[in-house]
C-alpha cells in the first residue's frame, strides 16, 4: 500500500496546446476528471495525471503517444478504473489515455467462435451484443471492466476454473508501441507456430509495453443447461477439502467460490439474503441436462461426507443471477462492515493440493488481526482473497495490513504459488517480484527497456525501480 517515491516533470504547455489543437474538447485538465483518472479501487493514494485525452481510433492513440514521447511525458491507458493494485495511478504525472470511447464490436465470426472488439468495449456490452448468437464470453472478474483493461491485467474471475483466464481467451491484439508504431499480434487461427508469441507478452503487461486498442477473443457456446447451488460447511477447512476432492475427481465444475462466515454475514445484509452464517461454497454447473445433474450429485455427495449442510439449488435464471450478483457484491458488502474504511485486498493463488493448508495458516493470521478481515475467493483454481478493513484515523493499521499481506504472500510462494492470482502487480505487488521470479525479473526489465527505452508507458508499474 506504500506508493513509491516519484517525481513529476513540469507538464509542457506546448504539449497541452498540441493535444488541444488535435483533439479539442476531448482533452481535459479539469480537476474532477483528473481525480477520476488518478484513482482505482485500491487503497493506494490517488495520483492524478496532468491531462486526460479521449481518443476514438487506434490512429489517434498512436498520435497521442508520439506527441507525449516527443516531450518525454508518460502515458497511462485508462478503462473502467476497476483495478486493485494502482495500475492507472499517474505516479509520475503525464497523460491518461481514456479508451472508453473506443467501444465498437468490430466483427463477430459466429461460425469460428471469435470476436474482435475495440479496447473500450465492456464484458457486459459484448455479451449483450452476442445474445442472439448462442455464444458468450465467459471471463467474469465481477466489475464490468473494459476488455482492453482485462487483457492488459490478465483478468480472470469466477468462471476461470472451467474457461480459463484472459491468457487462454485472447487470440490477437492491436497494440500501440512507445514510438507510436501500430502492430498486430496473433490472429484468428486456432494455433500458430509463426515466431514469438507476442500476444501472450502483451496480455498482463499492464500497459507498460504497449497500449492495447483492439482485442480478438475466443467465444464459447452457451451451455444447454445451467444449475447453481450453495452449501454451508462446519468449517472453512471442510469447504476447501470439498473443493479439492471435486477438482481431483475431474468434475468439470464451471464456478466454485468460497465465502467465509464473515463474508456471508456481510452478503446477507447487503443483498437481502438469509443464508446460514457459516463458511459456504457457491457452485455452478454447465453442460447438458444429464451432465449437469451428474456433476451436481457428485459434488453434493462430497459435501455431505465433509459435513455440508443446506445444499440448495438455483436453476431459474433470476435465482442464479441474484446468487452470483451477491457473490460479485461480496467486496462491497464487506466494505459495509466498518464505516468509513479503506479496504486492503489480497489475492494469492496456490496449487490446489496446498489450498487447505494455505487457508488454514492464513486463518491463524486472521485470528491475530485487530481489524475486521473477510476471506473469499475462486477456490476452484486455488485463488483466494482477504479484504482487510482499515480505519483511516489509525494509520498504524496500514502497517499491520502490510505485515499480514506479506505473511500470506510469502506463504503462497513457499507453497509454489504466486503473489497475485488475478489482480496484477501494479505498484502494490512490486516488492514481491524478485521473491517470485528471481533473475527472470532482469529479463522482464530488458524487454521493457527494449520496447520502451524512455520508460514512458505506465512507468513505475510491474518492474522494480
C-alpha positions in Angstrom: 0.0 0.0 0.0 3.1 2.3 0.1 3.3 4.4 -3.0 6.9 4.5 -4.5 8.7 7.8 -4.4 8.1 9.5 -7.7 8.8 12.8 -9.3 6.8 14.7 -11.8 8.2 16.7 -14.7 6.6 20.0 -15.4 3.8 19.4 -17.9 4.8 21.3 -21.1 2.4 24.0 -22.2 3.5 23.2 -25.8 2.3 19.6 -25.4 -1.1 20.7 -24.0 -1.5 23.1 -26.9 -0.7 20.4 -29.4 -3.2 18.0 -27.8 -5.9 20.7 -27.7 -5.3 21.6 -31.4 -5.7 17.9 -32.4 -8.5 16.8 -30.0 -10.3 19.9 -28.9 -12.8 19.3 -26.1 -11.7 15.7 -25.9 -8.8 16.9 -23.8 -9.5 17.7 -20.2 -7.5 19.3 -17.4 -10.5 19.8 -15.1 -9.9 18.8 -11.5 -12.8 16.3 -11.3 -11.7 14.5 -14.5 -8.1 14.3 -13.4 -9.1 13.0 -10.0 -11.3 10.3 -11.6 -8.4 9.1 -13.7 -5.9 9.2 -10.8 -7.6 6.5 -8.7 -8.8 2.9 -8.9 -10.5 0.5 -6.4 -7.3 0.0 -4.5 -6.2 1.6 -1.1 -3.2 3.2 -2.7 -3.0 7.0 -2.6 -4.6 8.8 -5.5 -2.2 10.1 -8.2 -4.0 12.2 -10.9 -2.5 12.8 -14.3 -1.8 16.2 -15.8 -4.3 15.8 -18.6 -6.8 13.3 -19.9 -7.4 12.6 -23.6 -10.4 10.7 -25.1 -9.3 9.1 -28.4 -11.7 7.4 -30.7 -9.4 5.4 -33.0 -6.1 3.5 -32.8 -4.5 6.1 -35.1 -5.5 8.8 -32.5 -3.9 6.7 -29.7 -0.7 6.5 -31.7 -0.7 10.2 -32.3 -1.1 10.9 -28.5 1.8 8.5 -27.8 4.0 10.2 -30.4 3.3 13.7 -29.1 3.9 12.7 -25.5 7.1 10.8 -26.5 8.4 14.0 -28.2 8.2 15.7 -24.8 9.3 12.8 -22.6 5.9 12.7 -20.9 4.4 9.4 -19.6 1.1 7.9 -20.9 -1.2 5.7 -18.9 -4.1 3.7 -20.5 -7.4 4.0 -18.7 -10.5 1.8 -19.0 -13.1 1.4 -16.2 -10.7 2.2 -13.4 -11.7 -1.0 -11.6 -8.1 -2.3 -11.0 -7.0 -3.1 -7.5 -3.2 -2.6 -7.4 -2.8 1.0 -8.6 -2.4 0.2 -12.3 -3.9 3.5 -13.5 -2.3 5.9 -11.0 -0.2 8.6 -12.6 2.6 8.4 -10.1 5.0 10.3 -12.4 2.2 12.5 -13.9 1.6 12.6 -17.6 -1.4 11.9 -19.9 -4.2 9.5 -19.1 -5.5 8.0 -22.4 -9.1 7.1 -21.7 -10.1 4.4 -24.2 -13.8 4.2 -23.3 -15.0 5.9 -26.4 -13.4 3.1 -28.5 -16.3 0.9 -27.7 -17.3 -0.8 -31.0 -17.7 -4.5 -31.6 -15.9 -4.7 -34.9 -16.6 -8.2 -36.1 -18.4 -11.4 -34.8 -17.4 -14.6 -36.5 -20.1 -16.9 -35.0 -19.0 -20.0 -37.1 -15.4 -19.7 -35.8 -16.5 -18.6 -32.3 -14.4 -15.5 -32.1 -14.9 -11.7 -32.0 -12.9 -8.6 -32.5 -13.6 -5.6 -30.3 -12.2 -2.2 -29.5 -10.5 -1.9 -26.2 -13.3 0.2 -24.6 -16.0 -2.5 -25.0 -17.0 -3.9 -21.7 -17.7 -7.6 -21.0 -21.4 -7.0 -20.4 -21.7 -4.9 -23.5 -20.1 -7.7 -25.5 -22.4 -10.4 -24.1 -25.4 -8.3 -24.8 -24.2 -7.9 -28.4 -23.9 -11.7 -28.6 -27.3 -12.5 -27.1 -28.7 -13.9 -30.4 -25.7 -15.9 -31.5 -25.8 -18.8 -29.0 -22.3 -17.7 -27.9 -20.9 -15.9 -24.9 -17.7 -14.5 -23.4 -17.2 -16.2 -20.1 -14.4 -14.2 -18.3 -16.1 -12.5 -15.4 -14.0 -10.5 -12.9 -17.1 -9.1 -11.2 -16.7 -5.5 -12.3 -18.0 -4.5 -15.8 -14.4 -3.9 -16.9 -13.3 -3.0 -20.4 -11.9 -5.8 -22.4 -8.8 -3.9 -23.2 -8.2 -3.5 -19.5 -9.0 -7.1 -18.8 -6.4 -8.2 -21.4 -3.8 -5.7 -20.0 -4.2 -7.1 -16.5 -4.7 -10.7 -17.5 -8.0 -10.8 -15.7 -9.9 -13.9 -14.7 -12.7 -14.3 -12.2 -15.4 -16.8 -11.2 -15.5 -18.8 -14.4 -11.8 -19.3 -14.7 -11.9 -22.8 -13.2 -13.6 -24.0 -16.4 -13.0 -21.4 -19.1 -9.5 -20.1 -18.1 -8.3 -16.6 -17.9 -7.7 -13.8 -20.4 -4.5 -15.5 -21.3 -6.3 -18.5 -22.7 -9.1 -16.5 -24.4 -7.2 -13.6 -26.2 -6.3 -14.7 -29.7 -4.9 -11.5 -31.1 -4.2 -7.8 -30.3 -3.7 -4.4 -31.9 -1.1 -2.6 -29.9 0.4 0.9 -30.0 4.1 0.9 -29.1 6.0 3.5 -27.2 7.3 5.0 -30.5 3.8 5.2 -31.9 4.1 2.2 -34.2 0.9 0.1 -34.5 1.4 -3.6 -34.5 -1.0 -6.6 -34.8 -0.2 -9.8 -32.8 -1.7 -13.3 -33.1 -4.8 -13.8 -35.3 -8.0 -15.8 -35.7 -6.5 -19.2 -36.4 -6.7 -21.7 -33.5 -3.0 -22.3 -33.5 0.2 -20.9 -35.0 3.9 -21.7 -34.8 5.0 -18.5 -36.5 7.6 -16.7 -34.4 7.4 -15.3 -30.9 4.1 -15.3 -29.1 3.7 -11.5 -28.7 0.1 -11.8 -27.8 1.0 -13.5 -24.5 3.7 -10.9 -23.9 1.3 -8.0 -24.0 -1.5 -9.8 -22.1 -0.8 -9.0 -18.5 1.7 -6.3 -19.2 -0.5 -3.6 -17.6 0.2 -1.0 -20.3 3.9 -1.0 -19.6 5.0 -2.4 -23.0 2.2 -1.0 -25.3 -1.3 0.3 -25.3 -3.9 -2.3 -26.4 -6.5 -0.8 -28.7 -8.2 -3.9 -30.2 -8.7 -7.4 -28.9 -9.7 -10.6 -30.7 -11.3 -13.0 -28.3 -12.3 -16.7 -28.2 -16.0 -17.2 -27.6 -17.8 -20.2 -26.1 -21.1 -21.9 -26.8 -23.9 -21.2 -24.3 -24.5 -24.4 -22.2 -27.7 -26.3 -22.8 -28.3 -26.4 -19.0 -27.0 -24.4 -16.1 -27.6 -25.1 -12.4 -26.2 -23.3 -9.3 -26.0 -24.4 -5.7 -24.9 -23.2 -2.3 -23.8 -25.4 0.6 -22.7 -24.4 4.1 -19.9 -26.2 6.0 -18.9 -26.6 9.6 -15.5 -25.0 8.9 -13.5 -23.3 6.1 -11.2 -26.4 6.1 -14.1 -28.7 5.3 -15.3 -26.4 2.5 -11.9 -26.3 0.9 -11.4 -30.0 1.2 -14.7 -30.5 -0.7 -13.3 -28.2 -3.5 -10.0 -30.2 -3.6 -11.8 -33.5 -3.9 -14.2 -32.1 -6.6 -11.3 -30.9 -8.7 -9.2 -34.1 -8.2 -12.2 -36.2 -9.3 -12.2 -34.3 -12.6 -15.7 -32.8 -12.1 -15.9 -30.1 -14.8 -17.4 -27.5 -12.4 -17.9 -24.1 -14.0 -17.6 -21.9 -10.9 -16.6 -22.7 -7.3 -16.5 -19.9 -4.8 -15.7 -19.9 -1.1 -17.2 -17.3 1.2 -16.3 -17.4 5.0 -18.8 -16.7 7.7 -17.8 -13.0 8.0 -18.4 -12.6 4.3 -21.7 -14.4 4.3 -22.9 -12.2 7.2 -22.0 -9.1 5.1 -23.6 -10.5 2.0 -26.9 -11.2 3.8 -27.1 -7.6 5.0 -26.0 -6.1 1.7 -28.0 -8.3 -0.7 -31.0 -9.2 1.4 -30.3 -12.9 1.6 -30.9 -15.3 4.5 -28.0 -17.7 4.1 -26.6 -19.6 7.2 -23.7 -17.6 8.6 -21.2 -20.3 8.1 -18.4 -21.0 5.5 -20.2 -21.6 2.2 -19.5 -22.7 -1.3 -21.2 -21.2 -4.3 -21.1 -23.6 -7.2 -22.3 -23.6 -10.8 -22.5 -26.4 -13.3 -22.7 -26.1 -17.1 -23.4 -28.8 -19.7 -26.3 -31.0 -20.9 -29.2 -31.5 -18.6 -27.9 -35.0 -17.8 -24.3 -34.0 -17.2 -25.2 -31.0 -15.0 -27.3 -33.3 -12.8 -24.5 -35.8 -12.6 -21.9 -33.1 -11.7 -24.2 -31.7 -9.0 -24.9 -35.1 -7.5 -21.2 -35.8 -7.2 -20.5 -32.5 -5.5 -23.4 -32.9 -3.2 -22.1 -36.4 -2.2 -18.6 -35.0 -1.5 -20.1 -32.1 0.5 -22.2 -34.4 2.7 -19.2 -36.6 3.5 -17.5 -33.4 4.8 -20.4 -32.1 6.9 -22.0 -30.0 4.2 -25.4 -28.5 5.1 -28.3 -26.6 3.5 -27.5 -27.8 0.0 -29.8 -25.6 -2.1 -30.4 -25.4 -5.8 -31.0 -22.4 -8.1 -32.0 -23.5 -11.6 -34.0 -20.4 -12.6 -32.1 -17.7 -14.4 -33.3 -15.0 -12.0 -32.3 -17.0 -8.9 -28.9 -17.7 -10.3 -28.4 -14.1 -11.3 -29.3 -13.0 -7.7 -27.0 -15.5 -6.2 -24.0 -14.6 -8.4 -24.7 -10.9 -8.1 -24.5 -11.4 -4.3 -21.1 -13.1 -4.8 -19.8 -10.3 -7.0 -21.0 -7.8 -4.4 -19.1 -9.5 -1.6 -16.3 -6.9 -1.7 -18.8 -4.0 -1.5 -20.8 -5.9 1.2 -17.6 -6.4 3.3 -16.9 -2.7 3.0 -20.1 -2.0 4.9 -18.9 -3.9 7.9 -16.8 -1.0 9.1 -17.9 2.7 8.5 -15.5 5.0 6.5 -13.0 2.2 6.0 -10.2 1.8 3.5 -10.1 -1.7 2.0 -6.8 -3.5 1.5 -7.3 -6.6 -0.7 -5.0 -9.6 -1.3 -5.2 -12.3 -4.0 -2.7 -15.1 -3.7 -3.1 -18.3 -5.6 -1.6 -21.7 -4.8 -1.6 -25.2 -6.3 -5.0 -26.8 -5.4 -3.3 -29.5 -3.3 -1.9 -26.9 -0.9 -5.0 -24.7 -0.7 -6.4 -26.1 2.5 -3.1 -25.8 4.2 -2.6 -22.3 3.0 -6.0 -21.1 4.1 -5.7 -22.8 7.5 -2.5 -21.0 8.2 -3.9 -17.7 6.9 -6.8 -18.1 9.3 -4.3 -18.2 12.1 -3.0 -14.8 10.9 -6.6 -13.5 10.7 -7.2 -14.6 14.3 -4.4 -12.3 15.5 -5.6 -9.3 13.5 -7.1 -6.3 15.3 -9.0 -5.2 12.2 -12.0 -6.9 10.5 -10.8 -9.4 7.8 -13.0 -11.3 5.4 -11.9 -14.2 3.2 -13.5 -15.3 0.0 -12.3 -16.3 -3.5 -12.1 -18.5 -6.5 -11.1 -21.6 -4.7 -11.8 -23.8 -7.7 -8.5 -22.6 -9.2 -6.6 -22.1 -5.8 -7.1 -18.3 -5.7 -8.4 -16.5 -2.6 -8.7 -13.0 -1.3 -8.6 -11.3 2.1 -10.4 -7.9 2.5 -8.8 -6.1 5.4 -10.8 -3.1 6.6 -8.6 -0.3 7.8 -9.6 2.8 9.9 -8.1 5.9 8.2 -7.9 7.5 11.6 -5.5 4.8 12.8 -2.6 4.8 10.3 -0.8 2.0 12.2 -3.4 -0.4 10.9 -1.9 0.1 7.4 1.4 -1.3 8.7 -0.4 -4.2 10.3 -2.2 -4.9 7.0 1.1 -4.8 5.1 2.6 -7.3 7.5 -0.4 -9.6 7.2 -0.3 -9.4 3.4 3.4 -10.2 3.4 2.9 -13.3 5.5 0.2 -14.5 3.2 2.2 -13.8 0.1 5.4 -15.4 1.3 3.4 -18.5 2.5 1.9 -18.8 -1.0 5.3 -18.5 -2.7 6.7 -21.2 -0.4 3.9 -23.5 -1.5 4.7 -23.0 -5.2 2.0 -20.3 -5.7 2.0 -16.7 -6.7 1.7 -13.3 -5.1 -1.2 -12.4 -7.4 -3.7 -14.7 -9.0 -5.6 -12.1 -10.9 -5.2 -8.5 -9.6 -1.8 -8.0 -11.1 1.3 -6.2 -9.9 0.7 -2.5 -10.5 2.5 -0.7 -7.7 1.1 -2.9 -4.9 3.0 -6.1 -5.6 6.3 -4.9 -7.0 8.1 -5.7 -3.8 7.4 -9.4 -4.3 8.6 -9.7 -7.9 12.1 -10.6 -7.0 10.9 -13.2 -4.5 8.7 -14.8 -7.0 10.7 -14.6 -10.2 14.4 -14.1 -9.2 16.7 -13.4 -12.1 13.7 -13.5 -14.5 12.9 -10.0 -13.4 16.0 -8.7 -15.1 14.8 -10.3 -18.3 11.4 -8.6 -17.9 13.3 -5.3 -17.4 15.3 -5.9 -20.5 12.1 -6.4 -22.5 10.6 -3.2 -21.0 13.8 -1.2 -21.9 13.8 -2.6 -25.4 10.2 -1.7 -26.2 10.0 1.4 -24.0 13.5 2.9 -23.7 12.2 6.2 -22.4 10.2 4.4 -19.7 7.1 6.4 -20.7 4.4 3.7 -20.8 2.8 3.4 -17.4 6.1 3.9 -15.5 6.6 2.6 -12.0 4.4 -0.5 -12.6 5.4 -4.2 -12.5 9.2 -3.7 -12.8 11.0 -2.7 -9.6 12.8 0.6 -9.7 
